[in-house]
């Protein structure tokens, strides 16, 4: 994942100030929240869309 992150940042698609700890924290938080609270498909999709939008380079 770290290599993918580095390539995405080098290509300008992902924020340059993002590091693996933040990526892992965001993804694990979303996964745990979805599992614990039984998110429906719509909530899961909207939440992930917001997370992924926030990772993109400005």
N, C-alpha and C positions, 0 to 999 in steps of 0.2 A: 504494500500500500504506500509505503514511503516513496518508492521509485515512481509510482503513478502520480502521487501528489507533486513530486518534483518536476515531472514532465509537464503536468498540467499548468503548474506555475510558470515554467519556462516558456510555455506556449501562450501565456497571458490569459488563460481561461479561468484560473482560480486565484483568489487573493494571495498576494505575496507574503502577507503577514500571518498566514495560516500555517500551523505546525501540526504534526501528528497527534500530540496530546489533545488539541482542540477538536480535531476530526473524530478521534475515538470517543471523547466526552460527549460530543453532539450525537453521534450515532448510537452509543450505548444508552444514553438518556432517552432517546426516542424509542429505542427497542424495549427498554424496561417499562417505560410509561405505557406503551401500546399493549404489552403483555399483561401488566398488572391491572390495567383498567379496561381491558378488552375493547380497545378502540375499534370502531367500525371501519370499513374500507375507506369511506369518504374522509373521516378524520385523519386516518393514517396518511392518505394521499396528500391532503392539504398540508399537514404538518411537514412531511418530507419535502414537499415543493418549497415551503418556506425555508427550511434548512438548506436545501440545495441552492436556492436563490441567494441566500446569504453568503455562500461560499464563493460565488462568482466574483471575478475581478470587476471593480467599478469601471 
